[in-house]
């Protein structure tokens, strides 16, 4: 009898020790007994469990299942009990995450981990612990929200992701990158070399140098805009940003991650802006020429008028007045010429005169020779006509006449005094363009000195009293208004060749 009492005392002391131990463990320890008819009974809850769940003394008399129901989040109750009954039925350990709602602590996430034992009476005992995983869940949700927002931002901005493993040479492209280049899912993983051959040849060198600078750690990140061949055969302007995220012990790059963005529309707008800027610059240059007319030529005319009118007003001599009237006529005619030139330039720049016709070059050359026959005869000019009777151009009639007259007149005007003037006319036509060459053996022009201002308004390059510097300027404007262009090749004391390139599209 004494031995039995001693064993009982020792067992009780051991139970008390374990209970004290469990009560002082920070974990939430429990033991739940489920009867065969599914009645719940918490045979043990450690002190932290009672405190954590805010269980009051007046609740001890309640059924344990009611205590659980009062605190479990309504959306998680069914799944929790399904897990408990599944563990009871299959005698398997329980592991489940769920939310609880407490008055003071609010909503918390818990994870239950419990082992299962069967008793001789058919009951099931679940014993284990509850872990507060609220912080972990909050972090997971933040990461999930961040990833969701990031993915949405990428889709909304049509930004793709790329990832190059430099060790294997494999390139990964995200769905957005594939979409930009009209590639399919089979192209999601490519060789790095497959990407390189898609770069436009004109952009490859710049692309290669940009990424090499980053690989060598010279630049903090990689940035490059280039044209990349899409699957439909078109080129897309792609802005690539990237950074090396892994290097080996020798600082050799192992992995680069970055983004792709389709900037084709922006590039097209940029190119259009550059074209418009060129047009504006050209118009500004023309405005400067008009300003030159106003500030110099017109001011000169107005000054002459004022001076002559002052003389008329102050001098009663008849001969002086008659001479002044003659000067007034001369000044008036000069002003009229200037205004006419200005009007002609306005018409050219505004393309008021833009009609094109199929014109026979020889007809206009012969007409020019007839008009200038006296000058040609007086200067003993030799004309060499290499134009066939079948050569034609699509051009404006008035402008073609002006071209022949201006260049022929200049060739005669600036002929070399020590040799017979020779002017030759040649027409060359190919699939690409049609070109009229007018060549002389005159004084020539120092292009190194005067080349940039050769076609400027009121620019002259020889001491010729009849030179006004208007012909080449007007002729160049006429040719360009028809979509053509003009080139010049000249050597001092050798001669000059003008090449008029025609744009014959209607």
Secondary structure as UniProt FT lines:
FT   HELIX           2..24
FT   STRAND          28..34
FT   TURN            36..37
FT   STRAND          40..45
FT   HELIX           47..52
FT   TURN            53..54
FT   HELIX           57..59
FT   TURN            60..61
FT   HELIX           64..71
FT   TURN            74..76
FT   HELIX           77..90
FT   STRAND          94..102
FT   TURN            103..105
FT   STRAND          106..118
FT   TURN            120..121
FT   STRAND          124..132
FT   HELIX           134..157
FT   STRAND          159..165
FT   TURN            166..169
FT   STRAND          170..173
FT   HELIX           175..180
FT   TURN            181..182
FT   HELIX           185..187
FT   STRAND          189..191
FT   HELIX           192..196
FT   TURN            197..198
FT   HELIX           201..215
FT   TURN            216..217
FT   STRAND          222..229
FT   TURN            231..232
FT   STRAND          235..247
FT   TURN            249..250
FT   STRAND          253..262
FT   HELIX           264..292
FT   HELIX           293..298
FT   HELIX           299..314
FT   HELIX           318..349
FT   TURN            350..351
FT   STRAND          357..360
FT   HELIX           361..371
FT   HELIX           373..378
FT   TURN            379..380
FT   STRAND          382..385
FT   TURN            389..390
FT   STRAND          392..395
FT   HELIX           397..413
FT   TURN            417..418
FT   STRAND          422..429
FT   STRAND          434..440
FT   HELIX           447..450
FT   HELIX           451..453
FT   TURN            454..455
FT   TURN            457..458
FT   TURN            465..466
FT   HELIX           471..481
FT   TURN            482..483
FT   STRAND          485..491
FT   TURN            492..494
FT   STRAND          495..502
//
